[in-house]
Amino acid sequence: QLISAFAWANFDQGHYEKASRLFQKRVQLLGKMERYSEQGKDMCKVGDCFVRLNDAKGADTWYQHARKLGDQHGLYSAECAACLGLGRVAMYMHKEFEDAE
């Protein structure tokens, strides 16, 4: 819980690199404890950190990890959050979108 508090504080303060590292540590710990729902949410937070750092590749990687975890364990909320993140990255960072008609 302490890592989570520090990670959120750093994220809220705009220290995205430090927050990313803390969330990544938490992701590892949650995986070892088999707390996959929380792990998926934190994977998405790592992706969010990379979005804030303008690192599309890093964001894509973490959102894909969260999507895969959600698919493997039937965690549809994690999978949906990851897909939403991937869509935002595709639209706003990769500029991959079709014109609405």
N, C-alpha and C positions, 0 to 999 in steps of 0.2 A: 504494500500500500504506500510505503514511503517513496518508492521509485515513481509510482503513479503521481503522487502529489508534486514531486519535483519536476516531473515531465510536464504536467499541466501548467505549473507555474512558469516554466521556461517558455512553453508554447504561448501562453497568454501575454508574456512579456516581449514576445517577438524573437526569442532566442531559438530559432528553429533547428539549427544544427545540434545544439545541446539537447533539445527536446527529442529530436530524432534518435540520438544515441540512447537516451534514457528509455524511450518507448521500445527500441530494439532490444534492450536488455530485458525489459518486462515481457516482450513477446517470447523470448527464449525461456524465461522462467515459467510463464503460463503454459507453454508447450510441454515442459517437463512435468507440470502438475496436471496435465490433460484438461485444462480449463480453456477449451477451444473457442467458446463463444467470446470470452473476453480477449483471447488471443487475436481473433479475427478483427475485433473492433480496434485493437491497438495496432494491428497491421495497417488498417485504414488510416489511423492517426499518423503513422510513419509516412504513408503516402501523402497525407495532407501536408506534412512538414516539407517533403520534397517539392510539392506544388508551390508552397510559399517561397522556396529557395530557387524556383524556376528550373528545376531539374526534372524534365519530363521522363527521362529514362528511369531514374530512381523511383518516381511516382508510379510509373507503369509497372515496374517490378514488384513493388509492395502491394499495389492493388491486385495484381495477378496472383500473388501469394494468398491474399485474403480471399479472393474469389475461389481459388482451388481448395483452400481449407474449408470454406463454406460448403462447397460442392461435396467434398469427401465426407463431411460430418452432418450434412443435412441442416446446416445453419443458414437459413435463407436470408435472415437479416444481414449477416456478414457478407453473404454473396451479393445481395442487392446494394449494400453500401459500397462494396468494391466496384461493382458495375457502374454505379453512379460516378464514382471517382474516375474510373477509366473513361467514361463519356466526357466528363469535364476536361480531362487531360487531352483527349482527342480533339475536342472542339476549340478549347482556348489556348492550348500550347502547341498542338500539331496543326491547328487550323484545318482539321479534317471534318468538314460538314457540308451537306448539300444545301443549296438555297431552297428555302421553303417556297412552295408554289401556292 
